[in-house]
């Protein structure tokens, strides 16, 4: 396996807040740690805006490769990188739209090099976005494909729920075990995360039929909604 990159991968189905979270997370990490943090935008979004259409099957590989090159270049020049998607999402959409799994291996290899992966929950309303989005109906199947690809390759991830500022706080909570291993000129964030994590109750397994309103199974099944 190649060396791990200091990349926090923000992935997930369309209209799940990837871009917003990636931007605010990068800014927050740089502010609170003093580390050099880059936010890397999504190659596909810029491609669609430039071409005025969505890519054809034979164009998917170049888009995935360009996304990877952006992230590797940013990782070489910064302490941390927050990625607004990775090649894994291109691979997933290639499978979903074109039944093409040829990008799975390269996408999984790059994802395995990312230091952390945040998967956006499906708890935000779907919003149209030009050529790039197909509709709310694609989010659940895309989410299943993302999880399937991660599982098939033994890759770990954390699901991030919540609206507005709470989504950022939940992302920081998910990242806290890894963040505390990093050297930081200003350790305020790391101290805060350590204290908050220590205050949390011990984790225990709950069955799929639990009535915990934070349970992801119930959220995805539409049985409960998080408070606004």
Order of alpha helices (4+ residues) and beta strands (2+ residues): beta-alpha-beta-alpha-alpha-beta-alpha-alpha-beta-alpha-beta-alpha-alpha-alpha
